[in-house]
Amino acid sequence: MTIAELPPFAATDAVPANRILILGAGYAGLRCARDLGRSLDAPGAPEVMLVDRHRYHQIITELPVAAAGRIGSDDVALPLDQLLTRARVRFEQAEVEHIDLRGKQVVTTRGALSYGTLVVAVGSTTAFYGVPGLAEHALTLKSVEDAEAIKARVQEVVQQAARQTDEGARAALLSVLIGGAGLTGVELAGELAEVLPRLAERYHLPPTAPRVTLVEASPVVLPSLRGRLRTQAASILTALGIRLALGSKVVLADESGVTLASGDRLVGQTLVWTGGIMAPPLLAQSGLPTARNGQAPVDDYLRLKGYPDVYVIGDAARIPNGRGPGFLNPTAQVAIRQGEAAAQTIMAAWEGRQPRPYTPLNRGQVISLGSGTGVADLVVPLTGRKVMALKALIEEGYRFEISGRMPFVDRHRT
């Protein structure tokens, strides 16, 4: 059933002020909802309501693997009704249209919902930075649907290439351009660099015919990593046959490729843009104070400045990293920790306790580069197959934590 087919909220749904309303069932929103739903079980406790446009929670960190077809969409889209069975949380599927801070209401496609406490965990959207043609011609990787679109596109161009007699046209069809050499971009590049040769052979094309090019404005891949790990990651990507086009930003995109600021032209019939994110326009359009990237600045307790009953967590929040200049990078681990911290602060207010300020905690990054190797920026830097074992442990541990089941997904499936 689609959102349009769902009935409107009953008139009584707009009345309760004793409600904790959480917008978004991503890493931050789901953790906050589950923690509150398990803790607020005393008589008279506020209702905990979670709203999302999907009926499932997406394992965003595994989207590159899904885009390559090594796991299915069902492996990265977990039904919320199953994840909330042990928590006193009411889930409603709806699209959020407006946040009325003064009226303490959220307007959705199914009607308005009042709140006593609001948690904004609406995630992020892809940033195209005003580059002409980029939004029109690039695929993105922010959802299960995006992963499916990339997988379908890759299969389509290989099929077309198998029927193409012109060598130049065939090469363009088999050229995949990925904009952005951050975590998502390099993981997707590694996955596609492995799956494309096998797909080409399936259609009787040379396995060396496909080409994956990683385009990055910075002179290095994975700029957030330490220098030695960046160098090692670049070497691994190159060994996979990935071409690195570094140090020049994309200034134009069209149906046949991209033009760089250097004047170079990269030709490819498939362009995937992972070059940046921003908070959804919903925040600024609703009158929330926002920074240039659309994120909302919050205080030490993750509360929207000037609104003590409104929390902003996850990708939508702008938070200093606590270690010098700059702000926290939006990662799953950061979002989960913020969901926990917001729930603890809300619980403290309900119980009349003094809350603790949120403290950023960065445990490092674990990045896969294809199915067999990766790099990890931890207390001790790691490379190689042990990184993949660690990454699998983290991902399956998260699945077990939120679902109570260990599915042991086979990531070598093609």
C-alpha positions as CSV (number, residue, x, y, z in Angstrom):
1,M,0.0,0.0,0.0
2,T,1.4,3.4,-1.0
3,I,1.2,6.5,1.2
4,A,-1.5,7.9,-1.2
5,E,-3.7,4.9,-0.4
6,L,-3.4,5.2,3.4
7,P,-6.3,6.9,5.2
8,P,-5.9,10.3,6.7
9,F,-5.1,10.6,10.4
10,A,-8.2,10.7,12.7
11,A,-9.1,14.1,14.1
12,T,-8.0,13.0,17.6
13,D,-4.5,12.4,16.3
14,A,-4.0,16.1,16.1
15,V,-4.8,16.6,19.8
16,P,-2.2,14.9,22.1
17,A,0.5,17.3,23.3
18,N,2.0,14.5,25.4
19,R,3.7,12.9,22.4
20,I,7.3,12.4,21.4
21,L,7.2,12.6,17.6
22,I,10.2,11.3,15.7
23,L,10.6,12.2,12.0
24,G,12.7,9.6,10.1
25,A,13.5,5.9,10.6
26,G,17.1,6.0,9.7
27,Y,20.0,5.2,12.0
28,A,19.4,8.1,14.3
29,G,15.6,8.1,14.3
30,L,15.1,4.4,14.7
31,R,17.6,4.2,17.6
32,C,16.0,7.1,19.4
33,A,12.5,5.6,18.9
34,R,13.5,2.1,20.1
35,D,15.3,3.5,23.2
36,L,12.4,5.7,24.2
37,G,9.8,3.0,23.4
38,R,11.5,0.5,25.7
39,S,12.1,3.0,28.5
40,L,8.9,5.1,28.6
41,D,6.5,2.3,29.8
42,A,5.2,3.9,33.1
43,P,1.5,5.0,33.3
44,G,1.0,8.4,31.8
45,A,4.3,8.2,29.8
46,P,4.3,10.1,26.5
47,E,3.3,8.3,23.4
48,V,6.3,7.6,21.1
49,M,5.4,8.0,17.4
50,L,7.8,7.3,14.5
51,V,7.0,8.7,11.1
52,D,8.7,7.8,7.8
53,R,7.8,7.7,4.2
54,H,8.9,4.1,4.0
55,R,7.7,1.1,5.9
56,Y,11.3,-0.1,6.3
57,H,14.6,0.8,7.8
58,Q,17.4,1.0,5.2
59,I,21.0,-0.2,5.9
60,I,22.6,2.6,4.0
61,T,26.1,1.4,4.5
62,E,25.3,-1.7,2.4
63,L,23.8,0.1,-0.5
64,P,27.0,-0.2,-2.7
65,V,26.8,-4.0,-2.3
66,A,23.2,-3.9,-3.3
67,A,23.9,-1.7,-6.3
68,A,26.4,-4.3,-7.5
69,G,23.8,-7.0,-7.1
70,R,25.8,-9.0,-4.5
71,I,22.9,-8.8,-2.1
72,G,19.2,-8.1,-2.7
73,S,17.0,-5.2,-1.7
74,D,15.4,-7.3,1.0
75,D,18.8,-7.6,2.7
76,V,19.1,-3.8,3.1
77,A,15.4,-2.9,3.7
78,L,14.2,-4.2,7.1
79,P,10.5,-3.9,7.8
80,L,9.8,-1.5,10.7
81,D,6.9,-3.5,12.1
82,Q,9.4,-6.3,12.8
83,L,12.0,-3.9,14.3
84,L,9.5,-2.3,16.7
85,T,7.8,-5.3,18.1
86,R,9.5,-5.1,21.4
87,A,9.3,-1.3,21.8
88,R,6.2,0.8,22.7
89,V,6.4,2.8,19.5
90,R,3.6,3.7,17.2
91,F,4.7,3.8,13.6
92,E,2.9,5.8,10.9
93,Q,3.9,5.9,7.2
94,A,3.6,9.4,5.8
95,E,5.6,12.1,4.0
96,V,6.5,15.1,6.1
97,E,5.6,18.3,4.3
98,H,6.1,21.1,6.9
99,I,7.2,21.6,10.5
100,D,5.2,24.2,12.4
101,L,7.5,25.1,15.3
102,R,5.2,27.7,16.8
103,G,2.1,25.5,16.6
104,K,4.0,22.4,17.6
105,Q,2.6,20.5,14.7
106,V,4.0,18.5,11.8
107,V,2.0,18.6,8.6
108,T,2.2,15.3,6.6
109,T,0.5,13.9,3.5
110,R,-2.0,12.2,5.8
111,G,-2.8,15.2,8.0
112,A,-1.3,17.1,10.9
113,L,0.3,15.6,14.0
114,S,0.8,17.5,17.3
115,Y,3.8,17.0,19.5
116,G,5.1,17.8,22.9
117,T,8.7,16.9,21.9
118,L,9.9,16.7,18.4
119,V,12.9,14.8,17.1
120,V,14.0,15.7,13.6
121,A,16.0,12.8,12.1
122,V,15.1,13.3,8.4
123,G,18.6,12.3,7.1
124,S,20.1,14.0,4.1
125,T,19.8,14.4,0.3
126,T,22.3,14.5,-2.4
127,A,24.0,17.9,-3.0
128,F,24.6,18.8,-6.7
129,Y,26.2,22.2,-5.9
130,G,24.5,23.9,-8.8
131,V,26.6,22.0,-11.4
132,P,24.7,22.3,-14.7
133,G,23.2,19.0,-15.8
134,L,24.3,17.1,-12.8
135,A,20.9,16.6,-11.1
136,E,19.3,15.7,-14.5
137,H,21.8,13.2,-15.7
138,A,23.3,11.5,-12.6
139,L,22.1,8.6,-10.6
140,T,22.4,8.8,-6.8
141,L,22.9,6.3,-4.0
142,K,20.9,7.3,-1.0
143,S,18.2,4.6,-0.9
144,V,17.2,1.0,-1.8
145,E,15.5,2.4,-4.9
146,D,18.7,4.2,-5.9
147,A,20.7,0.9,-5.6
148,E,18.1,-0.9,-7.7
149,A,18.3,1.8,-10.4
150,I,22.1,1.6,-10.5
151,K,22.0,-2.2,-10.8
152,A,19.4,-2.0,-13.6
153,R,21.4,0.7,-15.4
154,V,24.6,-1.3,-15.3
155,Q,22.9,-4.4,-16.7
156,E,21.2,-2.3,-19.4
157,V,24.3,-0.7,-20.7
158,V,26.2,-4.0,-20.8
159,Q,23.4,-5.5,-22.8
160,Q,23.3,-2.6,-25.2
161,A,27.1,-2.8,-25.6
162,A,26.8,-6.4,-26.6
163,R,24.6,-5.4,-29.5
164,Q,26.7,-2.4,-30.4
165,T,29.0,-2.7,-33.5
166,D,30.6,0.7,-33.2
167,E,33.7,0.5,-30.9
168,G,33.5,4.1,-29.7
169,A,29.8,3.8,-28.8
170,R,30.5,0.4,-27.1
171,A,33.3,2.0,-25.0
172,A,31.0,4.8,-23.9
173,L,28.3,2.4,-22.9
174,L,30.8,0.4,-20.8
175,S,32.2,3.5,-19.1
176,V,30.9,4.1,-15.6
177,L,31.7,7.5,-14.0
178,I,31.4,7.9,-10.2
179,G,31.6,11.4,-8.9
180,G,33.0,11.7,-5.4
181,A,35.8,9.6,-3.8
182,G,34.4,9.6,-0.3
183,L,33.3,6.5,1.5
184,T,30.2,5.8,-0.7
185,G,32.0,6.5,-3.9
186,V,35.0,4.3,-3.3
187,E,32.9,1.4,-2.0
188,L,30.6,1.6,-5.1
189,A,33.6,1.9,-7.4
190,G,35.2,-1.2,-5.8
191,E,31.9,-3.2,-6.1
192,L,31.3,-2.3,-9.8
193,A,34.9,-2.9,-10.7
194,E,34.4,-6.5,-9.7
195,V,30.9,-7.1,-11.0
196,L,31.3,-5.5,-14.4
197,P,33.9,-7.9,-15.9
198,R,31.8,-10.9,-14.9
199,L,28.7,-9.2,-16.4
200,A,30.6,-8.4,-19.6
201,E,31.7,-12.1,-20.0
202,R,28.1,-13.2,-19.5
203,Y,27.3,-11.2,-22.7
204,H,30.4,-12.4,-24.5
205,L,32.3,-9.2,-24.1
206,P,36.0,-9.0,-23.0
207,P,36.2,-8.7,-19.2
208,T,38.6,-5.8,-19.6
209,A,36.2,-3.8,-21.7
210,P,34.2,-2.1,-18.9
211,R,35.9,0.9,-17.2
212,V,35.1,2.5,-13.9
213,T,36.4,6.0,-13.3
214,L,36.4,7.7,-9.9
215,V,36.2,11.5,-10.2
216,E,37.2,13.7,-7.2
217,A,37.8,17.4,-6.8
218,S,40.3,16.7,-4.0
219,P,43.8,15.5,-5.0
220,V,43.3,12.3,-2.9
221,V,40.7,9.6,-2.4
222,L,39.0,9.3,1.0
223,P,40.2,12.7,2.2
224,S,39.0,12.0,5.8
225,L,41.5,9.2,6.2
226,R,45.1,9.4,7.4
227,G,47.6,9.9,4.6
228,R,49.1,6.4,4.5
229,L,45.7,4.8,4.3
230,R,44.6,7.1,1.5
231,T,47.7,6.1,-0.5
232,Q,47.0,2.4,0.2
233,A,43.3,2.8,-0.8
234,A,44.3,4.5,-4.0
235,S,46.7,1.6,-4.8
236,I,44.0,-1.0,-4.2
237,L,41.5,0.9,-6.4
238,T,44.0,1.2,-9.2
239,A,44.8,-2.6,-8.9
240,L,41.1,-3.2,-9.4
241,G,41.3,-1.4,-12.7
242,I,39.6,1.8,-11.5
243,R,40.8,5.0,-13.1
244,L,41.3,7.9,-10.7
245,A,40.6,11.3,-12.0
246,L,41.6,13.5,-9.0
247,G,42.2,17.1,-8.3
248,S,39.6,18.7,-10.6
249,K,35.9,19.2,-9.9
250,V,33.0,18.5,-12.2
251,V,31.6,21.7,-13.8
252,L,29.2,20.2,-16.4
253,A,27.3,17.0,-16.8
254,D,25.3,15.8,-19.8
255,E,24.0,12.6,-21.4
256,S,27.4,11.5,-22.6
257,G,29.7,12.3,-19.6
258,V,31.2,15.1,-17.6
259,T,33.5,18.1,-18.1
260,L,36.1,18.9,-15.4
261,A,37.4,22.3,-14.3
262,S,40.7,21.4,-15.9
263,G,39.0,21.2,-19.3
264,D,39.3,17.4,-19.5
265,R,36.3,15.5,-20.8
266,L,35.3,12.1,-19.4
267,V,32.9,10.1,-21.5
268,G,30.5,7.6,-20.0
269,Q,26.9,6.6,-20.4
270,T,26.5,6.0,-16.7
271,L,27.1,8.7,-14.1
272,V,26.6,8.1,-10.4
273,W,27.0,11.1,-8.1
274,T,28.1,10.6,-4.5
275,G,30.0,13.8,-4.3
276,G,28.2,15.4,-1.3
277,I,25.1,15.7,0.8
278,M,23.0,18.3,2.4
279,A,20.1,18.4,4.8
280,P,16.6,18.2,3.1
281,P,15.1,21.5,2.1
282,L,12.2,20.7,4.6
283,L,14.2,22.3,7.4
284,A,14.9,25.7,5.9
285,Q,11.4,25.7,4.2
286,S,9.9,25.2,7.7
287,G,11.7,28.1,9.2
288,L,14.3,26.2,11.1
289,P,17.7,28.0,11.4
290,T,20.0,26.3,9.0
291,A,23.6,26.6,7.9
292,R,24.7,26.8,4.2
293,N,24.4,23.1,3.7
294,G,20.9,23.0,5.1
295,Q,21.8,21.5,8.4
296,A,20.3,22.9,11.7
297,P,22.8,24.0,14.4
298,V,22.0,22.4,17.8
299,D,23.2,23.0,21.4
300,D,25.2,20.6,23.6
301,Y,22.1,18.5,24.1
302,L,21.2,18.2,20.4
303,R,18.3,20.6,20.8
304,L,17.5,23.2,18.1
305,K,18.7,26.5,19.4
306,G,15.8,28.5,20.8
307,Y,13.5,25.4,20.9
308,P,14.2,23.2,23.9
309,D,11.5,20.7,22.9
310,V,12.9,20.2,19.4
311,Y,15.9,17.9,18.8
312,V,17.8,17.5,15.5
313,I,20.0,14.4,15.1
314,G,21.8,12.5,12.3
315,D,22.7,14.0,9.0
316,A,20.3,16.9,9.5
317,A,22.3,18.3,12.5
318,R,25.3,20.6,12.3
319,I,27.6,19.7,15.2
320,P,31.2,20.7,15.8
321,N,33.4,17.7,15.8
322,G,34.9,18.6,19.2
323,R,38.4,18.2,18.0
324,G,39.4,21.5,16.5
325,P,37.7,23.2,13.5
326,G,35.1,21.6,11.4
327,F,31.9,19.6,11.9
328,L,31.1,16.0,12.4
329,N,31.1,13.8,9.3
330,P,27.7,12.2,8.7
331,T,28.2,8.5,9.3
332,A,26.0,5.7,10.6
333,Q,27.9,5.4,13.9
334,V,27.6,9.1,14.5
335,A,23.9,9.0,13.8
336,I,23.3,6.0,16.1
337,R,25.1,7.7,19.0
338,Q,23.1,10.8,18.5
339,G,19.9,8.8,18.6
340,E,21.0,7.3,21.9
341,A,22.0,10.6,23.3
342,A,18.7,12.4,22.4
343,A,16.7,9.5,23.9
344,Q,18.7,9.8,27.1
345,T,18.1,13.5,27.3
346,I,14.4,13.2,26.7
347,M,14.2,10.4,29.3
348,A,16.0,12.6,31.8
349,A,13.6,15.5,31.3
350,W,10.6,13.1,31.8
351,E,12.1,11.7,35.0
352,G,13.2,15.1,36.3
353,R,16.9,14.4,36.1
354,Q,19.7,16.6,34.8
355,P,20.7,15.5,31.3
356,R,24.2,14.9,30.2
357,P,25.5,16.8,27.2
358,Y,26.2,15.0,24.0
359,T,29.8,14.0,23.5
360,P,30.9,13.1,19.9
361,L,32.6,9.7,19.8
362,N,34.3,8.6,16.6
363,R,35.4,5.0,16.6
364,G,37.0,5.3,13.1
365,Q,36.0,4.2,9.7
366,V,36.0,0.7,8.1
367,I,35.8,0.8,4.3
368,S,35.5,-2.0,1.8
369,L,37.2,-1.8,-1.6
370,G,35.5,-4.6,-3.5
371,S,34.5,-7.9,-1.9
372,G,38.0,-9.0,-0.7
373,T,39.9,-6.2,0.8
374,G,39.5,-2.7,2.4
375,V,41.1,-0.1,4.7
376,A,40.2,0.8,8.3
377,D,41.1,4.0,10.1
378,L,41.0,2.9,13.7
379,V,43.4,3.2,16.6
380,V,45.6,0.8,14.7
381,P,45.2,1.3,10.9
382,L,44.2,-1.9,9.1
383,T,44.3,-3.1,5.5
384,G,43.4,-6.3,3.6
385,R,41.0,-9.1,4.2
386,K,40.9,-8.6,8.0
387,V,39.1,-5.4,7.3
388,M,36.3,-7.2,5.5
389,A,35.9,-9.6,8.4
390,L,35.6,-6.6,10.7
391,K,33.2,-4.8,8.5
392,A,31.0,-8.0,8.2
393,L,31.1,-8.3,12.0
394,I,30.0,-4.7,12.5
395,E,27.2,-4.9,9.9
396,E,25.8,-8.2,11.1
397,G,26.1,-7.1,14.7
398,Y,24.0,-4.0,13.9
399,R,21.4,-6.3,12.3
400,F,21.3,-8.5,15.3
401,E,21.0,-5.6,17.6
402,I,18.0,-4.1,15.9
403,S,16.2,-7.2,14.8
404,G,17.3,-9.9,17.3
405,R,18.3,-12.1,14.3
406,M,21.6,-12.8,12.7
407,P,20.9,-13.4,9.0
408,F,24.4,-14.1,7.8
409,V,23.9,-12.5,4.5
410,D,26.0,-14.0,1.7
411,R,27.8,-11.0,0.2
412,H,29.5,-13.1,-2.5
413,R,26.2,-13.8,-4.2
414,T,26.0,-12.5,-7.8
